[in-house]
Amino acid sequence: MGVNISAPYIYVCTRMRVRKAKLLPREEYMRMLNMSVAEITRVIEETEYKQEIDELGTAFKGIDLVEVALSWNLAKEYQKIQEIAPGTLKGFTHAYLRRWDIQNVLTILRGKVQGEKPGKIKEILIPAGSLDKVVLDRLLSEESNERIIELLKGHRMFPVLAREFPAAKESGSFSHMENELYKQFYGEILADAKSGIKGASAFLSYIQLEIDIKNAKTLFRLRVDAQTDEDVRDMFVTGGTLSVTDFTSLDSIRDTNEFIDQLKVNFRNESLHALLDELKGQKGSISDIEVRLTRVQLEQMEKMSKRNPFSIHPILVYLEKKKYEVFNLRALARGKESRLPSEKIAEYLVM
């Protein structure tokens, strides 16, 4: 360990490891696959979500109770970590969590188009970015999406929203706008990560890993959904291992084995290579492939965190693993509510 690591860094990174150790293990999810929504709620109530389940139990029931309790807990946890993160780690954590602004605004816009009630949309918002609960409530109270975007004037997302919304409204699809928002987000946090301030190189290595996995997921999705009207170059996120030329030439390869071999040439990552070898000759669904790529990402993050135990990495590992715990519990509850077979639900779990 270097001599220049301050006590607050050591304290916070140690707290993250303690929090991570409390996350649900794989066996618990396997057990929940055989339970009803009521039984899953009881299990959740015995964990870190107890306070939210107790507080919300009088206002919500069943699947709604699970949804709101999970959202509240995740937002509260993320806000707490932003408060305790010291020094430059606080800035990196704030920057990283701005991705929730994109998710929340898109959830509201899509919900309005689908005619969802504001209360129903609110259940799944995670006020963990720069847009707090008060702002999100204000956006939810608006009747039209045009007004929602108008209210975001001055926010860093506004230029992209204003430019992309008319076409999104006309086509009925927000996917191109979503791509543009994430491209802007990654461009901004890459700039933070390349700023040369203390700890920035550790932040950069993680952002580049995330961009690589995101581009790999997009390439696999394009193979399944070859009918997309979008220019594939618009779906590419710069800043990772691939160039836009690599990305478009990979997309043009039709033979699956050749595509996988070429991906391996482009990505020099052993864990990713092992997964790609497994995918050869397999007919996995796109959701299965995406979950497996996410597992590789989390595995790589763990390795980074062990190599840099007092950096941004332990915080990012915990933020991501906590997010996937909430996603898993939500998928379990929704799957059970929809009477999906257990093996189908299991495909969506990141364990």
TORFI-839726 format. One record per residue (C-alpha): y, x, z; residue in one letter; residue number from 0. Coordinates in steps of 0.25 Angstrom, whole numbers, padded with zeros to 4 digits, always signed. Layout:
BEGIN
{rec {Y; X; Z}; "A"; NUM} ...
//
This chain:
BEGIN
{rec {+0000; +0000; +0000}; "M"; 0} {rec {+0014; +0005; -0003}; "G"; 1} {rec {+0024; +0009; +0008}; "V"; 2} {rec {+0035; +0000; +0002}; "N"; 3} {rec {+0028; -0014; +0004}; "I"; 4} {rec {+0036; -0022; +0014}; "S"; 5} {rec {+0030; -0030; +0026}; "A"; 6} {rec {+0034; -0044; +0019}; "P"; 7} {rec {+0026; -0040; +0007}; "Y"; 8} {rec {+0014; -0037; +0015}; "I"; 9} {rec {+0015; -0049; +0023}; "Y"; 10} {rec {+0017; -0059; +0012}; "V"; 11} {rec {+0006; -0053; +0003}; "C"; 12} {rec {-0004; -0053; +0015}; "T"; 13} {rec {+0000; -0068; +0018}; "R"; 14} {rec {-0003; -0071; +0003}; "M"; 15} {rec {-0017; -0065; +0005}; "R"; 16} {rec {-0019; -0074; +0018}; "V"; 17} {rec {-0015; -0086; +0010}; "R"; 18} {rec {-0024; -0083; -0002}; "K"; 19} {rec {-0036; -0082; +0008}; "A"; 20} {rec {-0034; -0096; +0012}; "K"; 21} {rec {-0035; -0102; -0002}; "L"; 22} {rec {-0047; -0110; -0005}; "L"; 23} {rec {-0060; -0103; -0010}; "P"; 24} {rec {-0068; -0106; -0022}; "R"; 25} {rec {-0079; -0112; -0013}; "E"; 26} {rec {-0069; -0123; -0008}; "E"; 27} {rec {-0066; -0127; -0022}; "Y"; 28} {rec {-0080; -0128; -0025}; "M"; 29} {rec {-0082; -0137; -0013}; "R"; 30} {rec {-0071; -0146; -0017}; "M"; 31} {rec {-0076; -0148; -0030}; "L"; 32} {rec {-0086; -0158; -0023}; "N"; 33} {rec {-0076; -0165; -0015}; "M"; 34} {rec {-0067; -0178; -0017}; "S"; 35} {rec {-0052; -0178; -0017}; "V"; 36} {rec {-0052; -0183; -0003}; "A"; 37} {rec {-0062; -0171; +0001}; "E"; 38} {rec {-0053; -0161; -0006}; "I"; 39} {rec {-0041; -0166; +0001}; "T"; 40} {rec {-0048; -0164; +0014}; "R"; 41} {rec {-0052; -0150; +0011}; "V"; 42} {rec {-0038; -0147; +0006}; "I"; 43} {rec {-0033; -0152; +0019}; "E"; 44} {rec {-0041; -0142; +0027}; "E"; 45} {rec {-0034; -0130; +0019}; "T"; 46} {rec {-0019; -0125; +0017}; "E"; 47} {rec {-0015; -0139; +0012}; "Y"; 48} {rec {-0017; -0146; +0025}; "K"; 49} {rec {-0003; -0148; +0028}; "Q"; 50} {rec {+0001; -0154; +0014}; "E"; 51} {rec {-0011; -0163; +0015}; "I"; 52} {rec {-0007; -0168; +0029}; "D"; 53} {rec {+0007; -0170; +0025}; "E"; 54} {rec {+0005; -0177; +0012}; "L"; 55} {rec {-0008; -0185; +0017}; "G"; 56} {rec {+0001; -0198; +0020}; "T"; 57} {rec {+0008; -0198; +0007}; "A"; 58} {rec {-0003; -0194; -0003}; "F"; 59} {rec {-0018; -0197; -0004}; "K"; 60} {rec {-0029; -0191; -0013}; "G"; 61} {rec {-0026; -0182; -0025}; "I"; 62} {rec {-0011; -0184; -0023}; "D"; 63} {rec {-0012; -0178; -0009}; "L"; 64} {rec {-0020; -0166; -0014}; "V"; 65} {rec {-0010; -0164; -0025}; "E"; 66} {rec {+0003; -0165; -0017}; "V"; 67} {rec {-0003; -0157; -0005}; "A"; 68} {rec {-0007; -0146; -0015}; "L"; 69} {rec {+0007; -0145; -0022}; "S"; 70} {rec {+0014; -0145; -0008}; "W"; 71} {rec {+0006; -0134; -0003}; "N"; 72} {rec {+0007; -0125; -0015}; "L"; 73} {rec {+0022; -0127; -0016}; "A"; 74} {rec {+0024; -0124; -0001}; "K"; 75} {rec {+0015; -0112; -0001}; "E"; 76} {rec {+0022; -0106; -0013}; "Y"; 77} {rec {+0036; -0109; -0007}; "Q"; 78} {rec {+0031; -0102; +0006}; "K"; 79} {rec {+0026; -0089; -0002}; "I"; 80} {rec {+0040; -0089; -0009}; "Q"; 81} {rec {+0047; -0089; +0005}; "E"; 82} {rec {+0038; -0078; +0011}; "I"; 83} {rec {+0037; -0068; -0001}; "A"; 84} {rec {+0045; -0056; +0002}; "P"; 85} {rec {+0055; -0048; -0007}; "G"; 86} {rec {+0052; -0047; -0022}; "T"; 87} {rec {+0039; -0055; -0020}; "L"; 88} {rec {+0048; -0067; -0017}; "K"; 89} {rec {+0054; -0066; -0031}; "G"; 90} {rec {+0041; -0065; -0038}; "F"; 91} {rec {+0035; -0076; -0031}; "T"; 92} {rec {+0047; -0085; -0034}; "H"; 93} {rec {+0047; -0081; -0049}; "A"; 94} {rec {+0032; -0083; -0050}; "Y"; 95} {rec {+0032; -0097; -0043}; "L"; 96} {rec {+0043; -0102; -0053}; "R"; 97} {rec {+0031; -0106; -0062}; "R"; 98} {rec {+0030; -0118; -0053}; "W"; 99} {rec {+0044; -0123; -0059}; "D"; 100} {rec {+0038; -0124; -0072}; "I"; 101} {rec {+0025; -0131; -0067}; "Q"; 102} {rec {+0033; -0141; -0059}; "N"; 103} {rec {+0043; -0144; -0070}; "V"; 104} {rec {+0032; -0146; -0080}; "L"; 105} {rec {+0025; -0155; -0071}; "T"; 106} {rec {+0037; -0164; -0069}; "I"; 107} {rec {+0040; -0164; -0084}; "L"; 108} {rec {+0026; -0168; -0087}; "R"; 109} {rec {+0024; -0178; -0076}; "G"; 110} {rec {+0037; -0185; -0081}; "K"; 111} {rec {+0032; -0186; -0095}; "V"; 112} {rec {+0018; -0191; -0090}; "Q"; 113} {rec {+0026; -0202; -0082}; "G"; 114} {rec {+0021; -0196; -0068}; "E"; 115} {rec {+0028; -0201; -0056}; "K"; 116} {rec {+0037; -0190; -0049}; "P"; 117} {rec {+0029; -0191; -0036}; "G"; 118} {rec {+0016; -0188; -0044}; "K"; 119} {rec {+0022; -0176; -0051}; "I"; 120} {rec {+0028; -0171; -0038}; "K"; 121} {rec {+0014; -0170; -0032}; "E"; 122} {rec {+0010; -0158; -0041}; "I"; 123} {rec {+0023; -0150; -0041}; "L"; 124} {rec {+0024; -0137; -0034}; "I"; 125} {rec {+0038; -0133; -0030}; "P"; 126} {rec {+0035; -0118; -0029}; "A"; 127} {rec {+0045; -0113; -0040}; "G"; 128} {rec {+0060; -0113; -0040}; "S"; 129} {rec {+0061; -0128; -0042}; "L"; 130} {rec {+0059; -0134; -0028}; "D"; 131} {rec {+0054; -0148; -0023}; "K"; 132} {rec {+0068; -0153; -0023}; "V"; 133} {rec {+0071; -0149; -0038}; "V"; 134} {rec {+0057; -0154; -0042}; "L"; 135} {rec {+0059; -0168; -0035}; "D"; 136} {rec {+0072; -0169; -0043}; "R"; 137} {rec {+0065; -0166; -0056}; "L"; 138} {rec {+0055; -0176; -0053}; "L"; 139} {rec {+0065; -0187; -0050}; "S"; 140} {rec {+0071; -0186; -0065}; "E"; 141} {rec {+0066; -0196; -0075}; "E"; 142} {rec {+0066; -0187; -0087}; "S"; 143} {rec {+0061; -0174; -0091}; "N"; 144} {rec {+0074; -0170; -0097}; "E"; 145} {rec {+0082; -0173; -0084}; "R"; 146} {rec {+0071; -0164; -0077}; "I"; 147} {rec {+0074; -0152; -0087}; "I"; 148} {rec {+0089; -0155; -0085}; "E"; 149} {rec {+0088; -0153; -0070}; "L"; 150} {rec {+0082; -0140; -0072}; "L"; 151} {rec {+0094; -0134; -0079}; "K"; 152} {rec {+0097; -0120; -0073}; "G"; 153} {rec {+0082; -0118; -0069}; "H"; 154} {rec {+0075; -0106; -0077}; "R"; 155} {rec {+0066; -0116; -0084}; "M"; 156} {rec {+0077; -0125; -0090}; "F"; 157} {rec {+0079; -0117; -0103}; "P"; 158} {rec {+0064; -0119; -0107}; "V"; 159} {rec {+0063; -0133; -0102}; "L"; 160} {rec {+0076; -0137; -0110}; "A"; 161} {rec {+0071; -0130; -0122}; "R"; 162} {rec {+0057; -0135; -0122}; "E"; 163} {rec {+0057; -0149; -0116}; "F"; 164} {rec {+0062; -0157; -0129}; "P"; 165} {rec {+0050; -0151; -0137}; "A"; 166} {rec {+0040; -0154; -0125}; "A"; 167} {rec {+0045; -0168; -0123}; "K"; 168} {rec {+0043; -0171; -0138}; "E"; 169} {rec {+0029; -0165; -0139}; "S"; 170} {rec {+0025; -0171; -0125}; "G"; 171} {rec {+0020; -0157; -0121}; "S"; 172} {rec {+0026; -0147; -0111}; "F"; 173} {rec {+0016; -0136; -0114}; "S"; 174} {rec {+0026; -0128; -0123}; "H"; 175} {rec {+0037; -0129; -0113}; "M"; 176} {rec {+0028; -0125; -0102}; "E"; 177} {rec {+0024; -0112; -0110}; "N"; 178} {rec {+0039; -0109; -0111}; "E"; 179} {rec {+0042; -0111; -0097}; "L"; 180} {rec {+0030; -0102; -0092}; "Y"; 181} {rec {+0035; -0092; -0103}; "K"; 182} {rec {+0049; -0092; -0097}; "Q"; 183} {rec {+0043; -0091; -0083}; "F"; 184} {rec {+0034; -0079; -0086}; "Y"; 185} {rec {+0046; -0072; -0093}; "G"; 186} {rec {+0054; -0074; -0080}; "E"; 187} {rec {+0044; -0069; -0070}; "I"; 188} {rec {+0040; -0057; -0079}; "L"; 189} {rec {+0055; -0053; -0079}; "A"; 190} {rec {+0054; -0054; -0064}; "D"; 191} {rec {+0041; -0046; -0064}; "A"; 192} {rec {+0047; -0035; -0073}; "K"; 193} {rec {+0059; -0034; -0064}; "S"; 194} {rec {+0055; -0021; -0058}; "G"; 195} {rec {+0058; -0026; -0044}; "I"; 196} {rec {+0048; -0023; -0032}; "K"; 197} {rec {+0034; -0029; -0035}; "G"; 198} {rec {+0037; -0034; -0049}; "A"; 199} {rec {+0026; -0026; -0056}; "S"; 200} {rec {+0016; -0034; -0047}; "A"; 201} {rec {+0022; -0047; -0051}; "F"; 202} {rec {+0022; -0042; -0066}; "L"; 203} {rec {+0007; -0039; -0066}; "S"; 204} {rec {+0004; -0053; -0061}; "Y"; 205} {rec {+0013; -0060; -0071}; "I"; 206} {rec {+0007; -0053; -0082}; "Q"; 207} {rec {-0007; -0057; -0078}; "L"; 208} {rec {-0003; -0071; -0077}; "E"; 209} {rec {+0003; -0071; -0091}; "I"; 210} {rec {-0009; -0065; -0096}; "D"; 211} {rec {-0018; -0076; -0090}; "I"; 212} {rec {-0008; -0086; -0095}; "K"; 213} {rec {-0009; -0081; -0109}; "N"; 214} {rec {-0024; -0080; -0109}; "A"; 215} {rec {-0025; -0095; -0104}; "K"; 216} {rec {-0016; -0099; -0115}; "T"; 217} {rec {-0024; -0092; -0126}; "L"; 218} {rec {-0037; -0099; -0121}; "F"; 219} {rec {-0030; -0112; -0121}; "R"; 220} {rec {-0025; -0110; -0135}; "L"; 221} {rec {-0040; -0108; -0139}; "R"; 222} {rec {-0043; -0121; -0134}; "V"; 223} {rec {-0031; -0128; -0138}; "D"; 224} {rec {-0029; -0123; -0152}; "A"; 225} {rec {-0021; -0135; -0156}; "Q"; 226} {rec {-0008; -0131; -0149}; "T"; 227} {rec {+0005; -0133; -0157}; "D"; 228} {rec {+0011; -0122; -0149}; "E"; 229} {rec {+0014; -0108; -0155}; "D"; 230} {rec {+0004; -0099; -0147}; "V"; 231} {rec {+0015; -0089; -0145}; "R"; 232} {rec {+0023; -0099; -0137}; "D"; 233} {rec {+0011; -0100; -0127}; "M"; 234} {rec {+0011; -0085; -0124}; "F"; 235} {rec {+0017; -0079; -0112}; "V"; 236} {rec {+0023; -0065; -0113}; "T"; 237} {rec {+0022; -0054; -0103}; "G"; 238} {rec {+0007; -0052; -0101}; "G"; 239} {rec {-0003; -0043; -0108}; "T"; 240} {rec {-0003; -0051; -0121}; "L"; 241} {rec {+0008; -0051; -0132}; "S"; 242} {rec {+0011; -0063; -0140}; "V"; 243} {rec {+0004; -0057; -0152}; "T"; 244} {rec {-0009; -0055; -0143}; "D"; 245} {rec {-0008; -0069; -0139}; "F"; 246} {rec {-0006; -0075; -0153}; "T"; 247} {rec {-0017; -0066; -0159}; "S"; 248} {rec {-0027; -0070; -0147}; "L"; 249} {rec {-0024; -0085; -0150}; "D"; 250} {rec {-0028; -0083; -0164}; "S"; 251} {rec {-0042; -0078; -0161}; "I"; 252} {rec {-0051; -0090; -0163}; "R"; 253} {rec {-0065; -0083; -0159}; "D"; 254} {rec {-0066; -0084; -0144}; "T"; 255} {rec {-0073; -0071; -0141}; "N"; 256} {rec {-0063; -0063; -0150}; "E"; 257} {rec {-0052; -0070; -0142}; "F"; 258} {rec {-0058; -0066; -0129}; "I"; 259} {rec {-0060; -0052; -0134}; "D"; 260} {rec {-0046; -0051; -0138}; "Q"; 261} {rec {-0041; -0057; -0125}; "L"; 262} {rec {-0048; -0046; -0118}; "K"; 263} {rec {-0042; -0035; -0126}; "V"; 264} {rec {-0028; -0041; -0123}; "N"; 265} {rec {-0030; -0043; -0108}; "F"; 266} {rec {-0035; -0030; -0101}; "R"; 267} {rec {-0040; -0038; -0088}; "N"; 268} {rec {-0054; -0036; -0083}; "E"; 269} {rec {-0055; -0050; -0076}; "S"; 270} {rec {-0049; -0057; -0088}; "L"; 271} {rec {-0059; -0049; -0097}; "H"; 272} {rec {-0071; -0054; -0088}; "A"; 273} {rec {-0066; -0068; -0090}; "L"; 274} {rec {-0064; -0067; -0105}; "L"; 275} {rec {-0078; -0062; -0106}; "D"; 276} {rec {-0084; -0074; -0099}; "E"; 277} {rec {-0076; -0083; -0108}; "L"; 278} {rec {-0083; -0078; -0120}; "K"; 279} {rec {-0093; -0088; -0125}; "G"; 280} {rec {-0089; -0098; -0115}; "Q"; 281} {rec {-0083; -0112; -0118}; "K"; 282} {rec {-0074; -0113; -0106}; "G"; 283} {rec {-0063; -0124; -0105}; "S"; 284} {rec {-0049; -0120; -0105}; "I"; 285} {rec {-0047; -0124; -0091}; "S"; 286} {rec {-0059; -0115; -0087}; "D"; 287} {rec {-0053; -0103; -0095}; "I"; 288} {rec {-0040; -0105; -0088}; "E"; 289} {rec {-0045; -0106; -0074}; "V"; 290} {rec {-0054; -0093; -0077}; "R"; 291} {rec {-0041; -0086; -0082}; "L"; 292} {rec {-0034; -0090; -0069}; "T"; 293} {rec {-0045; -0084; -0061}; "R"; 294} {rec {-0044; -0071; -0068}; "V"; 295} {rec {-0029; -0071; -0065}; "Q"; 296} {rec {-0031; -0074; -0050}; "L"; 297} {rec {-0041; -0063; -0050}; "E"; 298} {rec {-0032; -0053; -0056}; "Q"; 299} {rec {-0021; -0057; -0046}; "M"; 300} {rec {-0030; -0055; -0035}; "E"; 301} {rec {-0032; -0040; -0040}; "K"; 302} {rec {-0017; -0038; -0042}; "M"; 303} {rec {-0015; -0043; -0028}; "S"; 304} {rec {-0025; -0034; -0022}; "K"; 305} {rec {-0019; -0022; -0030}; "R"; 306} {rec {-0005; -0026; -0025}; "N"; 307} {rec {-0007; -0033; -0011}; "P"; 308} {rec {+0008; -0033; -0008}; "F"; 309} {rec {+0014; -0038; -0020}; "S"; 310} {rec {+0017; -0051; -0027}; "I"; 311} {rec {+0002; -0052; -0031}; "H"; 312} {rec {-0003; -0058; -0018}; "P"; 313} {rec {+0008; -0068; -0018}; "I"; 314} {rec {+0005; -0072; -0033}; "L"; 315} {rec {-0010; -0072; -0030}; "V"; 316} {rec {-0009; -0082; -0019}; "Y"; 317} {rec {+0001; -0091; -0027}; "L"; 318} {rec {-0008; -0092; -0038}; "E"; 319} {rec {-0021; -0094; -0030}; "K"; 320} {rec {-0014; -0104; -0021}; "K"; 321} {rec {-0009; -0112; -0034}; "K"; 322} {rec {-0024; -0112; -0039}; "Y"; 323} {rec {-0029; -0117; -0026}; "E"; 324} {rec {-0019; -0129; -0027}; "V"; 325} {rec {-0023; -0131; -0042}; "F"; 326} {rec {-0038; -0131; -0038}; "N"; 327} {rec {-0037; -0141; -0027}; "L"; 328} {rec {-0028; -0150; -0036}; "R"; 329} {rec {-0039; -0148; -0047}; "A"; 330} {rec {-0050; -0152; -0038}; "L"; 331} {rec {-0042; -0164; -0032}; "A"; 332} {rec {-0038; -0169; -0046}; "R"; 333} {rec {-0052; -0166; -0052}; "G"; 334} {rec {-0059; -0174; -0041}; "K"; 335} {rec {-0048; -0186; -0042}; "E"; 336} {rec {-0052; -0186; -0057}; "S"; 337} {rec {-0067; -0186; -0055}; "R"; 338} {rec {-0069; -0173; -0063}; "L"; 339} {rec {-0082; -0166; -0061}; "P"; 340} {rec {-0082; -0154; -0051}; "S"; 341} {rec {-0086; -0144; -0062}; "E"; 342} {rec {-0074; -0149; -0070}; "K"; 343} {rec {-0064; -0147; -0058}; "I"; 344} {rec {-0070; -0134; -0055}; "A"; 345} {rec {-0066; -0129; -0069}; "E"; 346} {rec {-0051; -0130; -0065}; "Y"; 347} {rec {-0052; -0123; -0052}; "L"; 348} {rec {-0047; -0109; -0051}; "V"; 349} {rec {-0056; -0103; -0041}; "M"; 350} 
//
